[in-house]
Amino acid sequence: MIATDNLGLLNDAVEPVLSRTALDGFEHIVISEHALLGPVSEMLTKRTMFPKAKRRVQNIDRAFSDRRLNLHLAIAPQAECWAALLADDDFSPPRSDNSAPVHSWANLVSRITAACPRAQVTVWNFEQPDKVVLPFLSALLGIDGDHLDRKTRTATTQHACQQLKNAKLLSKIIQLDEDLQTRMDVQYELDLTTLAAMPKVTLIG
């Protein structure tokens, strides 16, 4: 499922696409991050990340009220995500200064688990995408990565997550304020520690 407009799964736009009759024909349904959390243009405010995430995820929770729901969230260091966003034509970052708060992945996950209390949430640490992409795809698609031939495994590792790989390069070109960079790095480590201790949340990578 992908979003056809910026509303995505907001304002109960999830119906009637996820009617019970439609759901019965599928064993797995994959929902894009655009549909679930919204477009890049509304990703970040000075106060919070994905400000409408709770309302969107609540729609998913209601639609899958009679089914097992597994949510997978891929995260990367804030500094790399910031560099990738700065390179996106659809993103206009809010003005910030050295005292601006650094957004927290753990805070986002806590809001998602509160909005979707029955779901099992898996958070994937994509700090090293080449190492985690195959296990991530295996879990998402319900396949055994070890059964893929070597050529497919190599191609997947080399060509997947190109946006994150570009972000690593961009972070060396786009010089962030040193204090902001440090606070982002510290926040990511704090997020990983917090996520690892959260109930009903599995951290991988």
C-alpha positions in Angstrom: 0.0 0.0 0.0 1.3 3.4 -1.0 0.0 6.9 -0.4 -1.8 8.5 -3.4 -1.7 11.9 -1.8 -0.3 13.7 1.3 -3.2 12.5 3.4 -2.1 8.9 3.2 -3.8 7.0 6.0 -4.8 10.2 7.8 -8.5 11.2 8.3 -9.7 7.6 8.1 -8.5 7.5 4.5 -7.6 3.9 5.3 -11.2 2.9 4.6 -12.5 1.2 2.5 -9.1 0.0 1.2 -8.6 -2.1 4.3 -12.1 -3.5 4.5 -12.3 -7.0 6.0 -13.2 -8.5 2.6 -10.2 -7.0 1.0 -7.9 -8.1 3.7 -8.9 -11.8 3.5 -7.1 -12.2 0.2 -3.6 -11.4 1.7 -1.3 -13.0 4.1 1.0 -10.0 4.3 0.3 -6.3 3.6 3.2 -3.9 3.4 2.5 -0.2 4.0 4.9 2.4 2.8 6.4 4.9 5.3 4.8 7.7 3.2 1.3 6.2 3.8 1.9 5.4 7.4 3.8 8.4 8.7 3.3 11.0 6.0 5.4 12.8 3.3 8.8 14.3 3.9 7.3 17.8 3.8 5.5 17.1 7.2 8.2 14.9 8.8 9.8 17.3 11.1 8.8 20.3 13.3 10.8 22.1 16.0 8.8 20.1 18.6 8.5 16.6 17.3 9.2 14.1 14.5 6.2 12.9 12.4 3.7 15.1 14.3 0.7 13.2 12.9 2.1 9.7 13.5 -0.3 8.9 16.3 -3.5 9.6 14.3 -2.2 7.6 11.3 -1.1 4.6 13.3 -4.4 4.5 15.2 -6.1 4.1 11.8 -3.9 1.1 11.2 -4.7 -0.3 14.6 -8.4 -0.1 14.0 -8.2 -1.6 10.5 -6.2 -4.6 11.8 -8.1 -5.0 15.1 -8.8 -8.7 14.4 -5.3 -9.6 13.1 -1.7 -9.8 14.2 0.1 -6.5 13.4 3.9 -6.3 13.1 5.3 -2.8 12.5 8.9 -2.5 11.2 10.7 0.8 11.6 14.2 1.5 10.1 16.2 4.2 11.7 19.6 5.7 11.1 21.7 8.3 12.9 20.0 11.7 13.1 22.9 13.5 11.4 22.7 11.2 8.4 18.9 11.6 8.2 19.3 15.4 8.4 21.8 15.4 5.5 19.5 13.3 3.4 16.5 15.6 4.2 18.6 18.7 3.3 19.2 17.1 -0.1 15.5 16.5 -0.7 13.7 19.2 -2.8 10.5 18.7 -0.8 12.0 19.4 2.6 12.4 22.9 4.0 13.9 22.5 7.5 12.8 24.7 10.3 15.3 27.3 11.4 17.3 26.2 14.4 20.1 27.3 16.6 22.5 25.6 18.9 19.8 25.2 21.6 17.3 23.5 19.2 16.3 20.0 20.5 17.5 17.0 18.6 14.6 14.7 17.6 14.4 11.3 19.2 13.6 8.0 17.5 12.7 6.5 20.9 10.1 9.2 21.4 8.6 8.4 18.0 8.5 4.7 18.8 6.9 5.3 22.2 4.1 7.3 20.5 3.6 4.5 17.9 3.4 1.8 20.6 0.9 4.0 22.6 -1.3 4.4 19.5 -1.0 0.8 18.5 -0.8 -1.2 21.8 -1.4 -4.6 20.3 1.3 -4.4 17.7 4.8 -6.0 17.9 7.3 -3.3 16.9 10.7 -4.1 15.4 13.2 -1.3 15.1 16.1 -1.8 12.7 19.3 0.0 13.2 20.5 1.0 9.7 23.7 2.6 10.9 25.5 0.0 8.8 23.0 -0.7 6.0 25.0 -3.3 4.2 24.9 -5.6 7.2 21.2 -5.2 8.1 19.4 -4.9 4.7 19.2 -8.7 4.0 17.8 -9.6 7.5 15.4 -6.6 7.2 14.0 -7.8 3.8 13.9 -11.4 5.0 11.7 -10.4 8.0 9.6 -8.0 6.0 8.8 -10.4 3.1 8.8 -13.6 5.1 11.6 -15.2 3.2 14.8 -17.0 4.3 17.7 -14.8 3.1 20.1 -17.8 3.3 18.1 -19.4 0.4 18.8 -16.5 -2.0 21.5 -17.2 -4.5 24.8 -15.4 -4.0 24.3 -13.0 -7.0 21.0 -11.8 -5.6 22.4 -11.4 -2.1 25.3 -9.4 -3.4 23.2 -7.2 -5.7 20.8 -6.5 -2.9 23.5 -5.5 -0.5 25.3 -3.3 -3.1 22.2 -1.5 -4.4 19.8 -1.3 -1.6 19.6 1.7 0.8 21.2 4.0 -1.6 19.6 7.0 0.0 21.3 6.1 3.3 24.6 5.5 1.6 24.3 8.8 -0.1 23.5 10.4 3.2 26.8 9.2 4.6 28.6 10.9 1.8 26.5 14.0 2.1 27.2 14.3 5.9 30.8 14.7 5.0 30.0 17.5 2.5 27.2 19.2 4.3 29.0 20.5 7.4 26.6 20.5 10.4 27.3 22.8 13.3 29.8 20.9 15.5 27.6 21.2 18.6 24.5 20.0 16.7 26.4 17.1 15.2 27.6 16.0 18.7 24.1 16.3 20.2 22.7 14.2 17.3 25.3 11.5 17.8 24.6 11.4 21.6 20.9 11.3 21.0 21.2 8.3 18.6 23.1 6.3 21.2 20.6 7.3 23.9 17.8 6.2 21.5 19.4 2.8 20.9 19.7 2.2 24.7 16.1 3.3 25.3 14.7 1.2 22.5 16.6 -1.9 23.6 14.8 -1.6 27.0 11.3 -1.0 25.7 8.7 -3.7 26.2 7.1 -5.1 23.0 9.9 -3.5 21.0 12.7 -5.5 19.4 15.9 -3.7 18.4 18.0 -5.3 15.6 21.3 -4.2 14.2 
